[in-house]
Amino acid sequence: MPDMYATQALTHLVPLAAEELDKNKVTPGVLGFLVFAALAVGVWALMKSMNRHMGRVNFEEAPDPDAVAAEPGGDKAASPGK
């Protein structure tokens, strides 16, 4: 039964709030700005972290096996130390 009373109380309050609300002056307010600012700072931090992690990647592409086989001398030319 308490849910029924809460629903009735809310239905009585909604028309009161709607009458006082000027639809031409509705803005997101300070809370909307804070949420947007927090999202912007979060995206900035993620981009900075991603940039730092991408800078640490050490990637060397493996040679194409077809190109190595086509070279004269085959694999011997790739290792000059032996």
C-alpha positions in Angstrom: 0.0 0.0 0.0 2.8 2.5 0.6 3.5 2.6 -3.2 0.0 3.7 -3.9 0.3 6.7 -1.5 3.6 7.7 -3.0 2.2 7.6 -6.5 -0.8 9.7 -5.4 1.5 12.2 -3.8 3.7 12.5 -6.9 0.7 13.0 -9.1 -0.5 15.9 -7.0 3.0 17.5 -7.0 3.6 17.2 -10.8 0.9 19.8 -11.8 2.3 22.2 -9.3 5.8 22.0 -10.7 4.6 22.2 -14.2 2.7 25.4 -13.6 5.7 27.2 -12.1 8.1 26.1 -14.9 8.6 28.5 -17.7 9.5 26.4 -20.8 11.3 29.4 -22.4 13.8 29.6 -19.6 14.8 26.0 -19.0 18.6 25.5 -19.0 20.8 22.5 -18.0 22.1 24.5 -15.1 25.2 24.0 -13.0 24.7 20.2 -12.7 24.6 19.9 -16.5 27.8 21.9 -16.9 29.6 19.9 -14.2 28.6 16.6 -15.9 29.7 17.9 -19.3 33.0 19.2 -17.8 33.6 15.8 -16.1 33.0 14.0 -19.4 35.4 16.3 -21.2 38.1 15.9 -18.6 37.6 12.1 -18.7 38.0 12.0 -22.5 41.1 14.2 -22.3 42.7 11.9 -19.8 41.9 8.8 -21.9 43.3 10.4 -25.0 46.5 11.4 -23.1 46.9 7.9 -21.8 46.3 6.3 -25.2 48.9 8.6 -26.7 51.4 7.7 -24.1 50.7 3.9 -24.5 50.9 4.2 -28.3 54.3 5.8 -28.0 55.6 2.9 -26.0 54.7 0.3 -28.7 57.7 -1.1 -30.4 56.5 -2.7 -33.6 58.8 -4.1 -36.3 57.1 -5.6 -39.3 58.1 -9.1 -40.2 59.7 -9.4 -43.6 57.5 -10.7 -46.4 58.4 -14.5 -46.9 57.9 -14.2 -50.6 60.3 -11.2 -50.8 63.0 -13.0 -48.7 62.8 -16.1 -50.9 63.1 -14.0 -54.1 66.4 -12.4 -52.9 69.6 -14.0 -54.1 71.1 -15.9 -51.3 67.8 -16.4 -49.5 68.1 -16.1 -45.7 71.9 -15.8 -45.6 71.6 -12.2 -46.8 69.4 -11.3 -43.9 71.9 -12.4 -41.3 75.4 -10.8 -42.1 76.9 -12.1 -38.8 77.0 -15.7 -39.9 
